[in-house]
């Protein structure tokens, strides 16, 4: 266990860089999934609005 502590003590810059990289990867994945959900909702709302518009034209 002391070798692990000494490794982390000697290479603390790399440990910080790895942690920051993991955080940025998590942010990127979150934004990517959020973008996919927003695009799906947008296309679904366009479809609903299209259906409403065609339904109104049929009853004129």
N, CA, C and O atoms as CSV, one atom per row, in Angstrom:
chain,resi,resn,atom,element,x,y,z
A,1,UNK,N,N,0.823,-1.185,0.000
A,1,UNK,CA,C,0.000,0.000,0.000
A,1,UNK,C,C,0.874,1.258,0.000
A,1,UNK,O,O,0.492,2.286,-0.559
A,2,UNK,N,N,2.027,1.171,0.619
A,2,UNK,CA,C,2.902,2.349,0.642
A,2,UNK,C,C,3.433,2.667,-0.745
A,2,UNK,O,O,3.705,3.826,-1.055
A,3,UNK,N,N,3.582,1.647,-1.583
A,3,UNK,CA,C,4.054,1.926,-2.944
A,3,UNK,C,C,3.002,2.698,-3.730
A,3,UNK,O,O,3.339,3.543,-4.560
A,4,UNK,N,N,1.739,2.410,-3.473
A,4,UNK,CA,C,0.674,3.155,-4.140
A,4,UNK,C,C,0.692,4.609,-3.694
A,4,UNK,O,O,0.572,5.515,-4.518
A,5,UNK,N,N,0.839,4.833,-2.406
A,5,UNK,CA,C,0.897,6.206,-1.902
A,5,UNK,C,C,2.111,6.949,-2.452
A,5,UNK,O,O,2.020,8.125,-2.807
A,6,UNK,N,N,3.229,6.267,-2.519
A,6,UNK,CA,C,4.425,6.934,-3.042
A,6,UNK,C,C,4.274,7.214,-4.536
A,6,UNK,O,O,4.727,8.250,-5.022
A,7,UNK,N,N,3.641,6.299,-5.261
A,7,UNK,CA,C,3.397,6.539,-6.691
A,7,UNK,C,C,2.497,7.751,-6.879
A,7,UNK,O,O,2.785,8.620,-7.702
A,8,UNK,N,N,1.399,7.813,-6.113
A,8,UNK,CA,C,0.481,8.943,-6.229
A,8,UNK,C,C,1.144,10.245,-5.795
A,8,UNK,O,O,0.856,11.307,-6.348
A,9,UNK,N,N,2.024,10.165,-4.815
A,9,UNK,CA,C,2.722,11.356,-4.348
A,9,UNK,C,C,3.712,11.854,-5.396
A,9,UNK,O,O,3.856,13.062,-5.588
A,10,UNK,N,N,4.381,10.950,-6.062
A,10,UNK,CA,C,5.386,11.338,-7.052
A,10,UNK,C,C,4.763,11.748,-8.386
A,10,UNK,O,O,5.355,12.532,-9.127
A,11,UNK,N,N,3.601,11.238,-8.692
A,11,UNK,CA,C,2.963,11.502,-9.983
A,11,UNK,C,C,1.607,12.181,-9.806
A,11,UNK,O,O,0.644,11.850,-10.498
A,12,UNK,N,N,1.539,13.117,-8.888
A,12,UNK,CA,C,0.253,13.750,-8.595
A,12,UNK,C,C,-0.283,14.546,-9.785
A,12,UNK,O,O,-1.498,14.664,-9.946
A,13,UNK,N,N,0.594,15.090,-10.614
A,13,UNK,CA,C,0.143,15.837,-11.787
A,13,UNK,C,C,-0.623,14.923,-12.741
A,13,UNK,O,O,-1.659,15.315,-13.276
A,14,UNK,N,N,-0.124,13.720,-12.954
A,14,UNK,CA,C,-0.806,12.783,-13.848
A,14,UNK,C,C,-2.149,12.335,-13.275
A,14,UNK,O,O,-3.111,12.133,-14.017
A,15,UNK,N,N,-2.206,12.183,-11.977
A,15,UNK,CA,C,-3.467,11.801,-11.339
A,15,UNK,C,C,-4.505,12.898,-11.550
A,15,UNK,O,O,-5.658,12.610,-11.871
A,16,UNK,N,N,-4.105,14.139,-11.373
A,16,UNK,CA,C,-5.023,15.259,-11.584
A,16,UNK,C,C,-5.457,15.314,-13.042
A,16,UNK,O,O,-6.635,15.532,-13.326
A,17,UNK,N,N,-4.531,15.122,-13.965
A,17,UNK,CA,C,-4.873,15.147,-15.389
A,17,UNK,C,C,-5.854,14.037,-15.751
A,17,UNK,O,O,-6.767,14.259,-16.546
A,18,UNK,N,N,-5.680,12.862,-15.188
A,18,UNK,CA,C,-6.602,11.754,-15.460
A,18,UNK,C,C,-7.989,12.072,-14.905
A,18,UNK,O,O,-8.997,11.810,-15.562
A,19,UNK,N,N,-8.042,12.630,-13.711
A,19,UNK,CA,C,-9.339,12.982,-13.119
A,19,UNK,C,C,-10.049,14.035,-13.960
A,19,UNK,O,O,-11.251,13.929,-14.202
A,20,UNK,N,N,-9.314,15.049,-14.408
A,20,UNK,CA,C,-9.905,16.096,-15.244
A,20,UNK,C,C,-10.379,15.509,-16.568
A,20,UNK,O,O,-11.438,15.888,-17.069
A,21,UNK,N,N,-9.610,14.595,-17.134
A,21,UNK,CA,C,-10.004,13.949,-18.388
A,21,UNK,C,C,-11.292,13.149,-18.214
A,21,UNK,O,O,-12.162,13.177,-19.084
A,22,UNK,N,N,-11.417,12.445,-17.108
A,22,UNK,CA,C,-12.636,11.678,-16.840
A,22,UNK,C,C,-13.831,12.618,-16.674
A,22,UNK,O,O,-14.925,12.323,-17.156
A,23,UNK,N,N,-13.624,13.738,-16.000
A,23,UNK,CA,C,-14.715,14.707,-15.828
A,23,UNK,C,C,-15.148,15.269,-17.176
A,23,UNK,O,O,-16.346,15.351,-17.450
A,24,UNK,N,N,-14.194,15.659,-18.028
A,24,UNK,CA,C,-14.541,16.193,-19.354
A,24,UNK,C,C,-15.229,15.145,-20.216
A,24,UNK,O,O,-16.149,15.470,-20.966
A,25,UNK,N,N,-14.797,13.895,-20.118
A,25,UNK,CA,C,-15.460,12.828,-20.879
A,25,UNK,C,C,-16.899,12.663,-20.408
A,25,UNK,O,O,-17.796,12.454,-21.226
A,26,UNK,N,N,-17.130,12.755,-19.107
A,26,UNK,CA,C,-18.493,12.669,-18.583
A,26,UNK,C,C,-19.360,13.818,-19.054
A,26,UNK,O,O,-20.524,13.618,-19.399
A,27,UNK,N,N,-18.802,15.025,-19.073
A,27,UNK,CA,C,-19.556,16.182,-19.568
A,27,UNK,C,C,-19.885,16.001,-21.043
A,27,UNK,O,O,-21.007,16.282,-21.464
A,28,UNK,N,N,-18.922,15.537,-21.829
A,28,UNK,CA,C,-19.150,15.323,-23.253
A,28,UNK,C,C,-20.244,14.284,-23.479
A,28,UNK,O,O,-21.132,14.495,-24.305
A,29,UNK,N,N,-20.191,13.172,-22.761
A,29,UNK,CA,C,-21.210,12.135,-22.926
A,29,UNK,C,C,-22.590,12.640,-22.512
A,29,UNK,O,O,-23.585,12.325,-23.166
A,30,UNK,N,N,-22.658,13.411,-21.445
A,30,UNK,CA,C,-23.935,13.973,-21.005
A,30,UNK,C,C,-24.515,14.900,-22.068
A,30,UNK,O,O,-25.702,14.816,-22.384
A,31,UNK,N,N,-23.686,15.780,-22.618
A,31,UNK,CA,C,-24.167,16.709,-23.644
A,31,UNK,C,C,-24.565,15.980,-24.919
A,31,UNK,O,O,-25.526,16.373,-25.581
A,32,UNK,N,N,-23.841,14.923,-25.273
A,32,UNK,CA,C,-24.167,14.140,-26.465
A,32,UNK,C,C,-25.532,13.467,-26.300
A,32,UNK,O,O,-26.365,13.513,-27.205
A,33,UNK,N,N,-25.754,12.845,-25.147
A,33,UNK,CA,C,-27.047,12.190,-24.909
A,33,UNK,C,C,-28.178,13.204,-24.831
A,33,UNK,O,O,-29.281,12.938,-25.309
A,34,UNK,N,N,-27.917,14.362,-24.236
A,34,UNK,CA,C,-28.920,15.416,-24.154
A,34,UNK,C,C,-29.281,15.928,-25.546
A,34,UNK,O,O,-30.452,16.189,-25.820
A,35,UNK,N,N,-28.301,16.074,-26.418
A,35,UNK,CA,C,-28.551,16.514,-27.786
A,35,UNK,C,C,-29.407,15.502,-28.535
A,35,UNK,O,O,-30.309,15.882,-29.281
A,36,UNK,N,N,-29.131,14.215,-28.339
A,36,UNK,CA,C,-29.948,13.188,-28.990
A,36,UNK,C,C,-31.389,13.244,-28.506
A,36,UNK,O,O,-32.315,13.110,-29.307
A,37,UNK,N,N,-31.592,13.440,-27.204
A,37,UNK,CA,C,-32.954,13.528,-26.662
A,37,UNK,C,C,-33.681,14.758,-27.194
A,37,UNK,O,O,-34.862,14.687,-27.537
A,38,UNK,N,N,-32.977,15.882,-27.262
A,38,UNK,CA,C,-33.598,17.112,-27.761
A,38,UNK,C,C,-33.984,16.956,-29.223
A,38,UNK,O,O,-35.067,17.381,-29.624
A,39,UNK,N,N,-33.116,16.353,-30.022
A,39,UNK,CA,C,-33.441,16.136,-31.436
A,39,UNK,C,C,-34.642,15.216,-31.592
A,39,UNK,O,O,-35.475,15.424,-32.474
A,40,UNK,N,N,-34.735,14.201,-30.743
A,40,UNK,CA,C,-35.880,13.295,-30.808
A,40,UNK,C,C,-37.169,14.029,-30.447
A,40,UNK,O,O,-38.189,13.852,-31.112
A,41,UNK,N,N,-37.128,14.849,-29.400
A,41,UNK,CA,C,-38.305,15.629,-29.015
A,41,UNK,C,C,-38.681,16.638,-30.096
A,41,UNK,O,O,-39.865,16.856,-30.355
A,42,UNK,N,N,-37.694,17.249,-30.724
A,42,UNK,CA,C,-37.955,18.222,-31.779
A,42,UNK,C,C,-38.646,17.558,-32.964
A,42,UNK,O,O,-39.622,18.088,-33.495
A,43,UNK,N,N,-38.141,16.399,-33.379
A,43,UNK,CA,C,-38.766,15.722,-34.518
A,43,UNK,C,C,-40.166,15.236,-34.157
A,43,UNK,O,O,-41.063,15.248,-35.000
A,44,UNK,N,N,-40.359,14.810,-32.915
A,44,UNK,CA,C,-41.685,14.376,-32.483
A,44,UNK,C,C,-42.658,15.555,-32.462
A,44,UNK,O,O,-43.813,15.412,-32.863
A,45,UNK,N,N,-42.197,16.717,-31.996
A,45,UNK,CA,C,-43.074,17.892,-31.962
A,45,UNK,C,C,-43.395,18.373,-33.369
A,45,UNK,O,O,-44.513,18.820,-33.626
A,46,UNK,N,N,-42.436,18.291,-34.284
A,46,UNK,CA,C,-42.713,18.657,-35.678
A,46,UNK,C,C,-43.769,17.740,-36.271
A,46,UNK,O,O,-44.651,18.192,-37.001
A,47,UNK,N,N,-43.683,16.460,-35.960
A,47,UNK,CA,C,-44.655,15.498,-36.468
A,47,UNK,C,C,-46.049,15.806,-35.929
A,47,UNK,O,O,-47.030,15.762,-36.672
A,48,UNK,N,N,-46.134,16.114,-34.652
A,48,UNK,CA,C,-47.436,16.431,-34.046
A,48,UNK,C,C,-48.007,17.702,-34.655
A,48,UNK,O,O,-49.194,17.752,-34.977
A,49,UNK,N,N,-47.180,18.729,-34.816
A,49,UNK,CA,C,-47.656,19.974,-35.418
A,49,UNK,C,C,-48.087,19.763,-36.864
A,49,UNK,O,O,-49.054,20.374,-37.319
A,50,UNK,N,N,-47.385,18.914,-37.577
A,50,UNK,CA,C,-47.748,18.586,-38.954
A,50,UNK,C,C,-49.109,17.902,-38.994
A,50,UNK,O,O,-49.944,18.219,-39.842
A,51,UNK,N,N,-49.329,16.969,-38.083
A,51,UNK,CA,C,-50.612,16.266,-38.033
A,51,UNK,C,C,-51.752,17.228,-37.701
A,51,UNK,O,O,-52.833,17.133,-38.281
A,52,UNK,N,N,-51.516,18.144,-36.782
A,52,UNK,CA,C,-52.550,19.119,-36.418
A,52,UNK,C,C,-52.862,20.016,-37.609
A,52,UNK,O,O,-54.025,20.317,-37.879
A,53,UNK,N,N,-51.826,20.441,-38.316
A,53,UNK,CA,C,-52.017,21.332,-39.457
A,53,UNK,C,C,-52.797,20.635,-40.572
A,53,UNK,O,O,-53.696,21.238,-41.158
A,54,UNK,N,N,-52.476,19.390,-40.871
A,54,UNK,CA,C,-53.200,18.677,-41.929
A,54,UNK,C,C,-54.627,18.362,-41.491
A,54,UNK,O,O,-55.539,18.341,-42.317
A,55,UNK,N,N,-54.822,18.119,-40.198
A,55,UNK,CA,C,-56.165,17.839,-39.685
A,55,UNK,C,C,-57.054,19.075,-39.808
A,55,UNK,O,O,-58.234,18.953,-40.135
A,56,UNK,N,N,-56.503,20.260,-39.550
A,56,UNK,CA,C,-57.277,21.501,-39.681
A,56,UNK,C,C,-57.650,21.764,-41.136
A,56,UNK,O,O,-58.754,22.231,-41.416
A,57,UNK,N,N,-56.743,21.469,-42.062
A,57,UNK,CA,C,-57.017,21.719,-43.478
A,57,UNK,C,C,-58.090,20.780,-44.012
A,57,UNK,O,O,-58.844,21.151,-44.911
A,58,UNK,N,N,-58.165,19.578,-43.473
A,58,UNK,CA,C,-59.168,18.616,-43.937
A,58,UNK,C,C,-60.574,19.042,-43.535
A,58,UNK,O,O,-61.534,18.720,-44.235
A,59,UNK,N,N,-60.714,19.750,-42.433
A,59,UNK,CA,C,-62.033,20.130,-41.932
A,59,UNK,C,C,-62.483,21.509,-42.390
A,59,UNK,O,O,-63.514,21.994,-41.924
A,60,UNK,N,N,-61.762,22.143,-43.266
A,60,UNK,CA,C,-62.176,23.465,-43.767
A,60,UNK,C,C,-63.214,23.339,-44.834
A,60,UNK,O,O,-63.677,24.348,-45.367
